């Protein structure tokens, strides 16, 4: 494994642990206490960060994490009762400060920038809390240096244990009589980094076994890479005070990566020197380096270990660049398959064998596309959970009481899209906190609202897109104030009467802000336009609705994936369009007698038990050719989110798996996405098909 791979693994693991830590702290702050499980988990997280940071020689990170680990060791031993009620807000603040500190340092590590060496004030805060937990007066003390795991120091072993890793010591008389229940572990040949693998075993065992209740040899696996050679030759020896702790450790070892075998045995005093041949045979067998199988006293171990190893290896981390490359190749395969099966040279030919092979090829490309897309799909939960911290911090700084409600956080979206929607969501949540929720709880009570404001962040998968909404129950948008500011900024005319929807659209104009003063959170005119441009760059749309006194809703419609989709090809005159299969409920032939006209000359049609508006593609897009007779075309019943209507086209050309291509930049400059066009695709014969956004098309048609 290269040094870059090790660094990438360190960054990934640390960032994952920090996300977990932040969630634990935010949830605990609401309850004003850490549960014992929380305390144990935080202790484990800080212990892991301390060890891995020391291994990477990031001394300040190891020092800070070590002091936090010390603090939670005290809390773990004495439960949360050792932390006074008055000190708990400071404890939560310190932990969130720690999360921020580590994240900032991780960004520097990724950017290969020098780390911050000045952590004395932060350590002083931690040391002050530790002193309060101990019931002492805070004292000046030098920053703690990073150190190895403290288990051996907590219960030093007698001299014989110092050589417990040697072949001789693996026999009777090795180890420590105070820790008689032993377990020797061997790793796979050539697995590498044996000392760190041993350290990870220690970390896992410490989650349920107190440090004073077990020892291990070699003892310096955390900080000394040379111990890998000892482990390769003699195995890694674990020694327990209690047989129960050893039994609990066996499943952990089975599940660990690259464990070849393990051998439990009990401490036996050394026999007299003149009778060395009486040493028990099982102990000698345990000492054999890299034994092919454990002794008969534990026959299930190798099978269990190997089975668990296969299970562990079924989950691997893959770089996003490789997934991007896979998606691109799959896209080209889909296009090539369409070019072969739709080749003009095959027209008029009846080739049964070819048709059968083509169907099988289509089936395989469908499955390949499904698998490649599923690899990129991840839940939006991580992005949603980060908003808890924003609401918490802004509530304190703005002195507002606000709660955040998350709905549909397990909705899965393409990894690239999840990474890109974080900033737009953050801007809208901050906007709701700063502009939406009322400052005075009495104003909310007078309006018949709960004094605690609420922001609802939700995600819904409609099949072809994900709908993300940020809804608050605040004061809503003041149309008069927005219009006044828009006129002042020169983006609106005082002589024009604007609708409520048009006024709301001013909020997403570049540089627009209704705040009179620049604050930490708003007033610079950066935010809403960033949301609009960010979402549109993903092929999505943003809309705002608001009712004064009732709050505001921001809706983002974003495609689930930006690569491949199943679509229905339709024609309107000489033009070809693609409609996502997920938006099509049914297709039908009707007569002109089935068409109803409403009071504003709109066309309606009855489908099943409901009446739905009709949108004619030819008329909406002003196409030069195509049929106007309802009997000569096809009516498609489309549905997108809460929108349901019928689209009239000339002909259905057939279902086709297509590769979604973004529209050229110069086309996007004409705001074409507001006309229900979301992208394009290359067909098998080389022609271009325009991909329609079912929801956007209806919205544009109604507004036309």
C-alpha positions in Angstrom: 0.0 0.0 0.0 1.5 3.4 -1.0 1.8 6.4 1.3 -0.9 8.2 -0.7 -3.3 5.3 -0.2 -2.6 5.3 3.5 -3.2 9.1 3.7 -6.5 8.8 1.7 -7.6 6.0 4.0 -6.8 8.2 7.0 -8.7 11.2 5.6 -11.7 9.1 4.7 -11.8 7.4 8.1 -11.3 10.6 10.1 -14.0 12.5 8.2 -16.5 9.6 8.7 -15.8 9.6 12.4 -16.2 13.4 12.6 -19.6 13.1 11.0 -20.6 10.4 13.5 -19.2 12.5 16.4 -21.1 15.6 15.4 -24.4 13.8 15.1 -23.9 12.2 18.6 -23.1 15.6 20.2 -26.0 17.4 18.5 -28.5 14.7 19.6 -27.0 14.7 23.1 -27.2 18.5 23.4 -31.0 18.3 22.9 -31.2 15.9 25.9 -28.6 17.9 27.8 -26.7 14.6 28.5 -24.6 11.9 27.0 -25.9 8.4 27.4 -23.3 5.8 28.4 -23.3 4.4 24.9 -22.6 7.9 23.6 -19.7 8.3 26.0 -18.2 4.9 25.0 -18.6 5.8 21.3 -17.0 9.2 21.7 -14.1 7.6 23.6 -13.6 5.0 20.8 -13.8 7.8 18.1 -11.2 9.9 19.8 -9.0 6.9 20.6 -9.0 6.0 16.9 -8.3 9.5 15.7 -5.5 9.8 18.3 -3.8 6.5 17.1 -4.1 7.1 13.4 -3.0 10.8 13.7 0.1 9.7 15.7 0.8 7.1 13.0 0.6 9.8 10.4 2.8 12.1 12.6 0.2 14.8 12.9 1.2 15.6 16.5 -1.2 18.4 17.3 -4.2 16.3 16.1 -3.0 13.4 18.3 -2.5 15.7 21.3 -6.0 17.3 21.1 -7.7 13.9 20.5 -5.7 12.4 23.4 -6.9 15.1 25.8 -10.5 14.7 24.8 -10.1 10.9 25.2 -8.8 11.5 28.7 -11.8 13.7 29.5 -14.2 11.0 28.3 -12.3 8.3 30.1 -13.2 10.2 33.3 -16.8 10.5 32.2 -17.0 6.8 31.2 -15.7 5.7 34.6 -18.0 8.0 36.6 -20.9 8.4 34.2 -22.4 11.8 33.3 -23.1 12.5 36.9 -19.5 13.7 37.2 -20.3 16.6 34.9 -22.3 19.3 36.6 -25.4 20.6 34.9 -23.8 24.1 34.7 -20.8 22.6 32.9 -22.6 20.6 30.2 -23.2 23.5 27.7 -19.5 24.1 27.8 -18.8 20.4 27.2 -21.1 20.4 24.2 -19.4 23.6 22.9 -16.0 22.1 23.3 -16.9 18.9 21.4 -18.4 20.9 18.5 -15.4 23.1 18.5 -13.3 19.9 18.3 -15.3 18.8 15.3 -14.7 22.1 13.6 -11.0 22.1 14.4 -10.5 18.6 13.1 -12.4 19.3 9.9 -10.3 22.4 9.2 -7.2 20.4 9.8 -8.4 17.7 7.5 -8.9 20.3 4.7 -5.3 21.4 5.2 -4.1 17.8 5.1 -6.0 17.2 1.8 -4.6 20.5 0.4 -1.1 19.5 1.6 -0.9 22.7 3.7 0.9 23.0 7.1 -1.3 22.2 10.1 -2.1 24.7 12.9 0.4 24.3 15.7 -1.2 26.8 18.1 -3.7 24.7 20.0 -2.8 25.9 23.5 -6.1 27.9 24.1 -8.2 25.0 22.9 -6.3 22.6 25.1 -6.7 25.0 28.0 -10.5 24.8 27.6 -10.4 21.0 27.6 -8.0 21.0 30.6 -10.4 23.3 32.4 -13.3 21.0 31.9 -11.2 18.0 33.0 -10.3 19.9 36.2 -14.0 20.6 36.8 -15.0 17.0 36.2 -12.3 15.9 38.7 -13.6 18.5 41.2 -10.2 20.4 41.1 -9.3 23.9 40.5 -8.0 24.3 36.9 -4.3 24.2 36.9 -1.7 25.2 34.3 -0.3 22.1 32.7 1.7 21.6 29.5 -0.1 20.1 26.5 -0.2 16.3 26.6 2.1 14.7 24.1 0.7 12.0 21.9 1.4 8.6 23.3 0.7 5.0 22.6 -2.2 3.0 24.0 -2.0 3.1 27.8 -3.1 -0.5 28.6 0.4 -1.8 29.3 1.2 1.2 31.4 -2.0 0.8 33.4 -1.0 -2.6 34.5 2.7 -3.2 33.8 3.7 -6.7 33.1 6.5 -8.6 34.9 9.7 -9.1 33.1 8.8 -12.4 31.4 6.0 -10.7 29.6 8.4 -8.5 27.8 9.4 -11.4 25.6 5.9 -12.8 25.2 6.2 -12.4 21.5 9.1 -14.7 21.1 8.8 -18.3 20.1 10.1 -19.5 23.4 7.6 -17.5 25.4 4.7 -18.8 23.4 5.2 -22.1 25.3 4.4 -22.8 28.9 5.5 -20.0 31.3 5.1 -17.2 28.8 2.8 -14.2 29.4 1.7 -12.8 32.8 0.1 -14.8 35.6 -2.1 -11.9 36.4 -3.5 -12.1 32.9 -3.8 -15.8 32.4 -6.3 -16.0 29.5 -4.3 -15.6 26.3 -5.2 -15.3 22.6 -2.5 -15.3 19.9 -3.5 -13.9 16.5 -1.7 -14.5 13.1 -2.4 -12.3 10.1 -2.4 -13.3 6.4 1.0 -13.6 4.7 1.9 -10.4 2.9 -1.1 -8.4 4.2 1.2 -5.5 5.3 0.9 -3.0 8.2 0.6 -5.8 10.7 1.2 -3.4 13.6 -1.7 -1.2 12.6 -4.0 -4.2 12.1 -3.0 -5.3 15.6 -3.8 -1.8 16.9 -7.2 -1.8 15.3 -7.9 -5.1 17.2 -6.9 -3.3 20.4 -9.2 -0.4 19.7 -12.2 -2.7 19.0 -11.5 -4.7 22.2 -11.3 -1.5 24.3 -14.9 -0.8 23.4 -16.1 -3.5 25.8 -13.0 -4.4 27.9 -11.4 -1.9 30.3 -7.8 -1.1 29.5 -6.7 -2.3 32.9 -8.2 -5.8 32.2 -6.0 -6.8 29.3 -2.4 -6.5 28.0 -0.9 -7.1 24.6 2.5 -7.9 23.1 4.3 -6.3 21.3 3.2 -3.3 23.3 4.2 -0.5 21.0 2.2 -1.5 17.9 0.6 2.0 17.8 3.9 3.9 17.3 6.5 1.4 16.3 6.3 0.1 12.7 9.2 -2.4 13.4 6.8 -4.4 15.6 5.3 -5.7 12.4 8.3 -8.1 12.0 7.7 -9.5 15.5 4.0 -10.0 14.7 4.8 -11.8 11.4 7.3 -14.1 13.2 5.5 -14.8 16.4 1.9 -13.5 16.1 0.2 -10.9 18.2 -0.5 -11.9 21.8 -3.5 -10.7 23.8 -3.7 -11.4 27.6 -6.9 -11.0 29.6 -7.7 -11.0 33.3 -11.1 -12.6 32.7 -12.1 -15.5 30.5 -15.3 -13.7 29.6 -13.4 -10.8 28.0 -11.4 -13.3 26.0 -14.6 -15.0 24.7 -16.0 -11.6 23.8 -12.9 -10.8 21.8 -13.0 -13.9 19.6 -15.9 -12.6 17.4 -14.1 -9.3 17.0 -11.0 -11.1 15.8 -13.1 -13.3 13.4 -14.5 -10.2 11.8 -11.2 -8.4 11.5 -9.6 -8.1 8.1 -6.7 -10.3 7.1 -6.8 -12.6 10.2 -5.4 -16.0 9.1 -5.9 -17.8 12.4 -6.0 -17.4 16.2 -5.3 -19.7 19.1 -6.8 -19.3 22.6 -4.7 -20.9 25.5 -4.3 -20.4 29.2 -1.2 -19.3 31.1 0.9 -22.2 32.4 3.8 -21.7 34.9 7.2 -22.6 33.5 8.2 -26.2 34.3 11.6 -27.0 36.0 14.5 -26.5 33.6 15.5 -30.2 33.8 12.1 -31.3 32.5 11.5 -29.0 29.5 10.0 -31.9 27.5 6.9 -31.9 29.7 5.8 -28.5 28.3 2.2 -29.0 27.0 2.0 -29.6 23.3 -0.9 -27.2 22.6 1.2 -24.3 23.8 4.0 -25.2 21.4 1.6 -25.5 18.6 0.3 -22.0 19.3 3.8 -20.6 19.0 4.3 -21.9 15.4 4.5 -18.8 13.2 1.6 -18.5 10.8 0.2 -21.8 11.8 -1.9 -23.3 9.0 -4.7 -24.0 11.4 -5.3 -23.6 15.1 -5.1 -26.5 17.5 -7.9 -29.0 17.9 -9.1 -27.2 21.0 -10.8 -24.5 18.8 -11.6 -26.2 15.4 -14.3 -23.8 14.3 -11.9 -20.8 14.4 -10.3 -20.9 10.9 -13.6 -21.6 9.2 -15.2 -18.7 11.0 -12.3 -16.5 10.4 -12.3 -17.2 6.7 -16.0 -16.9 6.3 -16.0 -13.5 8.1 -13.0 -12.5 5.9 -15.0 -13.2 2.8 -17.9 -11.2 4.2 -15.6 -8.2 5.1 -14.1 -8.2 1.6 -17.6 -8.0 0.0 -17.5 -4.2 0.9 -14.8 -2.1 -0.7 -14.2 1.6 -1.3 -13.9 2.7 -4.9 -12.7 6.1 -6.1 -15.4 8.3 -7.7 -13.2 8.8 -10.8 -13.4 5.1 -11.5 -17.2 5.2 -11.1 -17.2 8.2 -13.5 -15.2 6.2 -16.0 -17.5 3.2 -15.7 -20.5 5.3 -16.3 -19.0 6.9 -19.4 -18.1 3.4 -20.8 -21.6 2.1 -20.0 -23.1 5.2 -21.8 -21.0 4.5 -24.9 -22.0 0.8 -24.8 -25.7 1.9 -24.7 -25.2 4.2 -27.7 -23.3 1.5 -29.6 -26.0 -1.1 -28.9 -28.6 1.3 -30.2 -26.5 2.1 -33.4 -26.2 -1.7 -34.1 -29.8 -2.7 -33.5 -31.2 0.4 -35.3 -28.8 0.3 -38.3 -30.5 1.4 -41.6 -28.8 -1.6 -43.2 -31.1 -3.9 -41.4 -34.3 -2.4 -42.6 -36.5 -4.8 -44.4 -34.5 -7.8 -43.3 -36.0 -10.6 -41.2 -33.1 -12.0 -39.2 -34.5 -14.2 -36.4 -31.1 -15.1 -34.9 -29.9 -11.5 -35.0 -33.2 -10.3 -33.4 -32.8 -12.9 -30.6 -29.2 -11.9 -30.0 -30.2 -8.2 -30.0 -32.8 -8.8 -27.4 -30.3 -10.6 -25.2 -27.8 -7.8 -25.7 -30.5 -5.2 -24.7 -31.2 -7.2 -21.6 -27.5 -7.3 -20.6 -27.0 -3.6 -21.3 -30.1 -2.9 -19.1 -28.6 -4.9 -16.3 -25.2 -3.3 -16.7 -26.8 0.2 -16.6 -28.7 -0.7 -13.5 -25.7 -2.0 -11.7 -23.4 0.9 -12.7 -26.0 3.4 -11.6 -26.7 1.7 -8.3 -23.0 1.9 -7.5 -23.2 5.7 -7.5 -26.4 6.1 -5.5 -26.1 7.2 -1.9 -28.6 8.6 0.6 -28.9 12.3 1.2 -28.8 11.7 4.9 -25.2 13.0 5.4 -26.1 16.3 3.7 -29.3 16.6 5.6 -27.7 15.9 9.0 -25.1 18.6 8.5 -28.0 21.1 8.6 -28.6 20.3 12.2 -25.3 22.0 13.1 -26.2 25.1 11.1 -29.6 25.5 12.7 -28.0 24.9 16.2 -25.3 27.5 15.7 -27.6 30.1 14.1 -30.2 29.6 16.8 -27.6 30.6 19.4 -26.2 33.5 17.5 -29.5 34.9 16.4 -31.2 34.1 19.8 -34.0 32.3 18.0 -35.7 29.1 19.1 -35.9 26.8 16.0 -36.1 23.1 15.4 -35.2 21.2 12.3 -37.3 18.3 11.0 -35.9 15.9 8.5 -38.1 13.9 6.1 -37.0 11.3 3.6 -33.3 11.5 4.4 -32.8 7.9 3.1 -33.7 9.0 -0.4 -30.8 7.9 -2.7 -29.3 10.2 -5.3 -26.3 10.1 -7.6 -23.1 10.7 -5.6 -22.1 13.7 -7.8 -25.5 15.3 -7.2 -25.3 14.7 -3.4 -22.0 16.4 -3.3 -23.3 19.4 -5.2 -26.6 20.0 -3.4 -25.0 20.7 0.0 -24.3 24.4 -0.7 -27.8 25.2 -2.1 -29.5 23.5 0.8 -27.3 25.3 3.3 -28.1 28.7 1.8 -31.8 28.0 1.9 -31.7 26.8 5.5 -29.7 29.9 6.5 -32.1 32.1 4.6 -35.0 30.5 6.6 -33.2 31.0 9.8 -32.2 34.6 9.1 -35.1 36.0 7.1 -38.0 33.5 7.7 -38.3 32.7 11.4 -39.5 35.7 13.5 -37.1 37.1 16.0 -39.6 37.6 18.8 -41.5 34.5 20.1 -44.3 36.8 21.2 -45.0 37.7 17.6 -45.3 34.0 16.8 -47.7 33.4 19.7 -49.8 36.4 18.7 -50.1 34.9 15.2 -51.3 31.6 16.7 -48.0 29.8 16.1 -45.7 27.7 18.3 -43.1 29.9 19.9 -40.4 27.5 18.6 -40.0 27.9 14.9 -39.7 24.9 12.6 -37.8 24.3 9.4 -38.7 21.2 7.5 -36.1 19.7 5.1 -37.6 16.9 3.0 -36.6 14.7 0.0 -38.9 12.7 -2.2 -38.0 10.3 -5.0 -40.5 10.6 -7.9 -38.8 8.0 -10.1 -37.0 10.3 -12.5 -36.0 13.1 -10.1 -35.7 13.9 -6.5 -37.7 16.8 -5.0 -36.0 18.6 -2.1 -38.0 21.1 -0.2 -37.0 23.6 2.5 -40.1 24.8 4.3 -40.3 27.2 7.2 -43.3 28.4 9.3 -41.9 32.0 9.6 -43.2 35.4 8.5 -43.1 34.7 4.7 -42.0 37.0 2.0 -43.1 40.7 2.2 -44.0 41.4 -1.5 -43.9 45.2 -1.0 -40.4 45.1 0.6 -39.0 42.9 -2.1 -40.5 44.9 -4.9 -39.2 48.1 -3.4 -35.7 46.7 -3.1 -35.9 45.3 -6.7 -36.8 48.7 -8.0 -34.0 50.3 -6.1 -31.5 47.7 -7.6 -32.8 48.5 -11.1 -34.1 44.9 -11.8 -37.8 46.0 -11.6 -39.7 49.0 -13.1 -41.9 51.2 -10.9 -44.3 51.5 -13.8 -45.0 47.7 -14.1 -47.5 45.7 -12.0 -45.8 42.5 -11.0 -47.5 39.3 -9.9 -46.7 37.5 -6.6 -44.7 34.9 -8.5 -42.7 37.5 -10.4 -41.8 39.3 -7.2 -40.6 36.0 -5.6 -38.4 35.5 -8.7 -36.6 38.7 -7.8 -35.2 36.9 -4.7 -33.0 34.8 -7.0 -31.5 37.7 -8.9 -27.7 38.1 -8.5 -26.8 40.5 -5.8 -30.3 40.8 -4.4 -30.8 40.9 -0.6 -33.6 42.4 1.5 -31.3 43.0 4.5 -30.5 46.6 5.2 -27.3 45.8 7.0 -24.6 43.3 6.2 -24.5 40.6 8.9 -22.5 37.4 9.4 -25.2 35.5 7.6 -26.7 37.8 5.0 -26.9 41.2 3.4 -24.2 40.7 0.8 -26.5 39.5 -2.0 -24.9 36.1 -2.1 -27.2 33.1 -1.6 -30.4 32.7 -3.6 -28.7 33.2 -7.0 -26.1 30.7 -5.9 -28.9 28.2 -5.2 -30.5 28.8 -8.6 -27.2 28.5 -10.6 -26.0 25.5 -8.5 -29.2 23.5 -9.0 -29.5 24.4 -12.7 -25.9 23.2 -13.3 -27.2 19.8 -12.2 -30.0 19.9 -14.7 -32.6 20.9 -12.0 -34.9 23.7 -11.3 -35.7 25.9 -8.3 -39.1 27.5 -7.4 -40.3 29.6 -4.4 -43.7 29.8 -3.0 -44.7 32.0 0.0 -47.7 33.2 1.9 -47.1 36.2 4.2 -47.4 35.2 7.8 -47.3 31.5 7.0 -43.8 30.9 5.8 -41.9 30.1 2.6 -41.2 26.9 0.6 -38.2 26.5 -1.7 -38.5 23.5 -4.0 -35.6 22.0 -5.9 -36.2 19.4 -8.6 -33.1 17.5 -9.4 -32.5 14.5 -11.6 -31.7 11.3 -9.7 -28.8 10.6 -12.1 -27.1 12.5 -14.9 -26.0 9.6 -17.0 -28.5 7.0 -18.4 -32.3 6.7 -18.3 -35.1 4.7 -19.9 -37.2 6.9 -22.2 -40.1 6.8 -24.7 -39.2 8.2 -28.1 -42.0 10.3 -29.6 -42.3 12.3 -32.8 -44.0 15.6 -33.5 -43.6 16.3 -37.2 -39.9 16.0 -38.0 -38.8 16.5 -34.4 -38.0 13.7 -31.9 -38.5 14.0 -28.2 -37.7 11.6 -25.3 -40.0 11.4 -22.3 -38.7 9.6 -19.1 -40.5 6.3 -18.7 -41.1 7.0 -15.0 -43.3 9.9 -15.9 -45.6 8.0 -18.2 -48.8 6.5 -16.7 -50.4 5.4 -19.9 -51.0 6.3 -23.6 -54.3 6.4 -25.4 -56.2 7.2 -28.6 -59.2 9.5 -28.3 -61.6 11.4 -30.6 -62.3 15.1 -30.7 -65.6 14.4 -28.9 -63.6 13.4 -25.8 -62.0 16.8 -25.6 -63.6 19.3 -23.2 -63.1 23.1 -23.2 -62.9 25.0 -20.0 -63.9 28.7 -19.5 -60.5 30.0 -20.7 -60.5 27.9 -23.9 -58.2 25.3 -22.4 -58.5 21.6 -23.4 -59.3 19.0 -20.9 -59.8 15.2 -21.2 -61.4 12.7 -18.8 -59.0 9.8 -17.9 -60.4 7.2 -15.5 -62.1 9.2 -12.8 -60.3 12.5 -13.2 -60.1 15.5 -15.6 -56.7 16.5 -16.9 -55.4 19.4 -19.0 -54.1 18.7 -22.5 -50.8 20.2 -23.7 -50.1 20.1 -27.4 -46.4 19.7 -28.0 -46.6 21.1 -31.5 -48.4 24.3 -30.4 -46.2 24.9 -27.3 -42.9 24.6 -29.2 -44.3 26.3 -32.3 -43.1 23.4 -34.6 -43.6 23.8 -38.3 -45.0 20.3 -38.9 -47.1 17.8 -37.0 -50.7 16.8 -36.8 -53.5 19.0 -35.3 -56.2 16.3 -35.5 -56.6 14.6 -32.2 -57.7 11.4 -33.8 -54.4 11.2 -35.8 -52.1 11.5 -32.8 -51.4 9.9 -29.4 -52.3 11.3 -26.0 -49.8 10.5 -23.2 -50.9 10.7 -19.6 -47.8 12.1 -17.7 -47.2 12.6 -14.0 -44.4 14.3 -12.2 -44.6 14.9 -8.4 -48.0 16.5 -7.8 -48.5 17.4 -11.5 -50.6 15.3 -13.8 -51.7 16.1 -17.4 -51.9 14.8 -20.9 -49.4 15.5 -23.7 -50.5 15.3 -27.3 -47.8 14.0 -29.8 -47.9 12.5 -33.3 -46.5 9.1 -32.8 -44.8 6.7 -30.3 -41.5 5.5 -31.8 -40.7 3.0 -29.0 -38.9 2.7 -25.7 -35.2 3.4 -25.7 -32.4 3.4 -23.2 -30.6 6.7 -23.7 -27.5 8.5 -22.5 -28.3 11.9 -21.1 -26.1 14.7 -22.5 -26.1 18.2 -21.1 -27.3 21.0 -23.3 -24.5 23.2 -24.8 -23.7 26.4 -22.8 -24.9 28.7 -25.5 -28.3 27.0 -25.6 -28.6 27.3 -21.8 -28.1 31.0 -22.1 -31.6 31.2 -23.6 -33.1 29.9 -20.4 -34.3 26.9 -22.3 -34.8 24.7 -19.2 -37.8 26.9 -18.3 -39.5 25.5 -21.4 -39.5 21.9 -20.1 -36.2 20.8 -21.8 -33.7 19.1 -19.5 -31.1 17.7 -21.9 -30.6 15.8 -25.1 -29.5 12.4 -26.3 -27.8 10.8 -29.4 -30.0 8.2 -31.0 -28.7 5.0 -32.8 -29.0 6.6 -36.2 -27.0 9.7 -35.1 -30.0 12.0 -34.8 -30.5 14.2 -31.7 -33.5 13.7 -29.4 -34.6 16.4 -27.0 -35.3 15.1 -23.4 -38.4 16.7 -21.9 -38.9 17.4 -18.2 -42.6 16.4 -17.6 -43.1 18.7 -14.6 -41.2 21.7 -16.2 -43.1 21.4 -19.5 -46.5 21.6 -17.7 -45.4 24.6 -15.6 -44.2 26.4 -18.7 -47.3 25.6 -20.6 -49.6 26.9 -17.8 -47.5 30.0 -17.5 -47.5 30.7 -21.2 
